[in-house]
Amino acid sequence: MDYVNAKPIELPVAYDYSEEQATNDLVESLLYGSPSGTPGFSPGSKGDGKTRPVFLGAPDASAADAEGVAPAAFGSSNRPFSTARADGATGSTNKIYPYRASGRLFATINGGSGTCSGSLVKKGIVATAAHCVSKYGANQLYSNIRFVPGYKNGQAPYSTWAASQVRVLAAYFNGTDPCATPSIVCKNDVAVITLGAQNGKYPGTNTGWYGYGWNGFGCTNSGLTHITQIGYPSCLDNGTIMQRNDAQGVKTASQSDNTVIGSLFLSTNISAMVNAACAATPAAC
C-alpha cells in the first residue's frame, strides 16, 4: 500500500442541485412524519487510549496544489455549517476520544492507492461510504482495504488494520439503487467494513468507537438533525490532518432520502449529500 501517494477516492457530486431545489426540499421536509419503526441507539465507548504507533511516510503537501484540489464554500443548501481542523500541526487531538475513533481509509484501485475516511462504530467495525470501497454498479470491491484510526500527517498512532470483510448493499453494488442523480446521489451509498483482529484485539479496544442509531434516532419529526463529520478531505491539508464539519441536516426525499448539509469538505460549489440519512454517527467524507 502506497500511503504517501494515495489519491482521494472520488466523491459523488450532485452538480444539478440548486438553491431553488434546496428551498423546495426544506419545505418538503416539514411534511415528514415520524420515521417508521422504533428509534434505537447503540452507545459508543472511549477505549483505553493505548497507542501502537506506526510511521507511514511523510505526505507531500504540494501534491494537492498541483492537482488543483481546493476547498470552496457550501451555502447553497441554506443549512448553517462550520468547517475547521479537528487537529492542528501540533498537539494530539487525533489521540483523544472521540476523534481517535475516526480514521483514514486506504484501498488499491486499478493498481494505484486511493484514500477516503471512515469511523469505528464497534470495536472492529468501520462505517464508510460505498463509493469508498467499490465503484457504483461494477459488482466488484476495491482490494487491499485498510483503516488507519487517528491518522495524522503520515503517522498511524493505533497501527493499520486490514479489512477481513466488506459489506455493500446489493442495489449499490449492482447499479439498481434508486439515485436522484445516477450513480452519484444514491439511497444506499453506505458500507460496513469488518477489520481483521491483531493478536485477538481490534482497534476499538484502544481508540473506542462511536454509537450508532436507527429509524430516525436523533431526528425531529420533520427530518431535521445535526451532523458532525470527522474525516480527511483531500481539499483541506491534502488529507493529512483530521477535519471536522458541523451542520444542520435535513432528510430529503427528492435526493434519495439523503441528509442534505452544508460543508467545506468538497471542492465543488454544491451542497454535500450525507448518505446515512438522519444518522447519529459522524458521516464519512
N, C-alpha and C positions, 0 to 999 in steps of 0.2 A: 504494500500500500504506500503510495506517494503522498504522505501527509502534508508536505510543504507546498506542492504544486497542484493540489486538488482544486478542481473548478467547481463553482457553485452549480448545483443541480437546478435546472430551470424551473422557476416558479410559474405556474399557470397565471396568466394575466388577462383580466376582463377589460379589453380596450374600449368596448362599446358601452360601458357603464357610465351614465351621465349624471349630472347634478339633478336634472329633472326626474330621472329614474329613481335616484336616492330619495327625493322628496315623496314620490308616489309610494315607494316601498315603506317609508316611515309611517305614512297614513295607513297603508295596508296592514302593517304590523299591529296597529291598535285594534284591529278586528279579531286578532287571535284570542282564543280561549285558552284554558289550561291545557298543557300537553297531555297526550294520552298516557295511561299507565301511572303508577305511583312513583313520585320522585324519590330517589335514593342517593346515598353518598357513601363512599368508602374512604376512611380517613388516611392521611399520609403519616410519615414517620421521619424524624430528623436524622436517624442513623447515629453511629458512634463517632463519626468525623475523622477516623484514622485514614491517613493518606498512603498511596502506593505510587510515588511519582515516577513518571517516565518522560524523557525528553524526546519529542517527535521531530525536532528540527525547527529552525527559525524561519518563519514565512517571509517572503519578500513583499514589503508593504507597497512597493511601487507597481507591482503586477496589476492590481485592480485599476490603478490610474491608466495604465497602458491599454486596458481593455475597455475603458470608458464607463466603468461601473460607478455610479454616483447616486447619492440619496436625493429625494425630492419630497416636497410637502404633499400631504394627502388630506385635503379638506373637502373634496367634492362629495363625500358621503354625508356631510353635515353631522358627523359624530365627533365630539371632543376627544382629543387624544394627546399624549405626550410620549416622546421617544428620547431615551438617554442611555449612556453607558451604564450597565449594571456593574461593571468592573473597570477600574482605571488602569493606567500603565503600572502603577504600584498598588500595594495593598493586597488583600486576599479575599475579596468578596466571592470569588469563584469557589472558595473553600468554606463558605458559610452557608448554612441552611437558611432559606430554601433554594438559593441559587445553585448550589452544587448538585442538585438533583437534575438539572438541565445539562445538556452537553452537545458536542458537535458530532455529527454523523458523517461517516465516510463510506463510499461504495465504489466498486470498479464498474465503469460503464464504457463499453467498446474499447477496452484496453487502457483507458485513462482513469483518473481518480476524480470522483465527484464528491461534493460536500453539501450537507444540509444540517438541520437541527432536530433534536428530539428531547423528550423528557421522561424520566422514570416515573411510572405510576404504581409499580410494585418493585420488590427487591431486584428482580431480573427482567422486568417488563418495560419496554420503551414504547411510548406513543409518538407517532410522527405522521407525516402526510404520505399518502400512497405514491405521489409523484416523486418522493424521495427514495423509494425502493423499487419502483417499476415504472415503465412507460405506459401511458393510458392505452388500453386495447391491444397491447402487444403480447399478452399471455406469457410474460416472462419477467422474472425478478432480476434486478441487478445482482452482481456477485460480490463476495468478499465484504459484506456489510459489517461495519464496526462502529461502536459507540464509545465516545470519549467524554465521560462526565466531568464537568468543571474545567473543560479545556480553556487554556489561556496562553496565547502567543507562543504556540509550539510546545507547551508543557501539558502533560497528562497527569494531574495530581492523583488520580484514582485509577491509573493504568488504562488500558484499552480493552474492549470487550467485544468478542466476535458474536454475530448472530447465529443462533442454532436453529431458529425457525422464524419465518416472516409470514404474516397473515395479511392479505389484502382482500377486500370483498370482491366476489366474483364479477359483479357488474362493472367495477372499475377495471379489473384485470382483463376482461374480455371485450370491453368497449361498449357495453349495453347500458351503462349508467345514465340516468336522466341528467343531462347537463344543460344549464342555462346558456352557456357558451360551449360548444362542442369541444370536448377533451380538456377544457380549461376550468370553468366553474361547474363542478360536478358535485352530486349529492354525497358520494362515498369516497372522496379523496382523503382517506384516512387509513393508517396501517398500524399494526401492533407487532413489535419485534420481541421475541424471547431470546435472551442472551445466554450464552454458554457459561456454566459455572467455572470458577477457578479455585482449585483446592476446596471444592464443596461450597464456595461462597459466591454471592452475587454483589454487584456494585452498591445496591441499596443498603447493604449492611453498613457501609461506611458513609455513603452520601445521604441516605434517607430517600424518601420518594414523596411525590405529590398524591393527594387524594384524587378521586375522580367521581363524577356524578352522572346520573342518567335520568331520562324522561323529564328534561327541563329543570333539574335541580339547579338552583342559583339564578333562575329567570323569573321575571314578573309574568303575570298572566298575559301581558301584551307582547311577550317575547324579548323584552329588554334585559340586558345583563352587563356585567363589567368583565372585560377580557384583559388578562395580563399575559403578554408574550415574553418569553425569555429565550433568546437564541443568538445565532451567529450570522446575520445577513451580510453578504459579501459587499454590499454597497456602503457599509459602515466599518471602518478599521480593517477592511479586506477580510472580514470574517474571523479575525484573530482574537477579538475581545468580545466578551458577552455583552449583549444589549438587552434593554428592557423597554417594552411598549405597553402603555396602559390606555385603554379606550373603552368608550361606551359602545356596545354592540347591539344589533337587533336582528333577530331571526327573520329572514326574508324569503317568502315563498317563491317569488319570481326569480330568485337567484339560487334555485335548487335547495332551499332551506338552509343555505349557508348563513352564518352570522356576519353581517357587514360591519366593518370597523374603519377607523382612520389609523394610519401608520406611516412611519418613515422607513420601515423595513424594506420597502421595494424601491425600484429605480424608475418607475413609470408613474405619471401623474394620474392615478386612478385610485379607487378605494380598494383596500385589501379585503379579501374574502377569507374568513376563517372557517375551515371545514368542520370542525365538530360543533355544530350549531348549539349555542347556549351551553357550552361545556364549562365546567368549573375549573378544569385544569388548564395550565398555560398551553397555548397553541404552538405548534411547531412552525418555524418560519421556513 
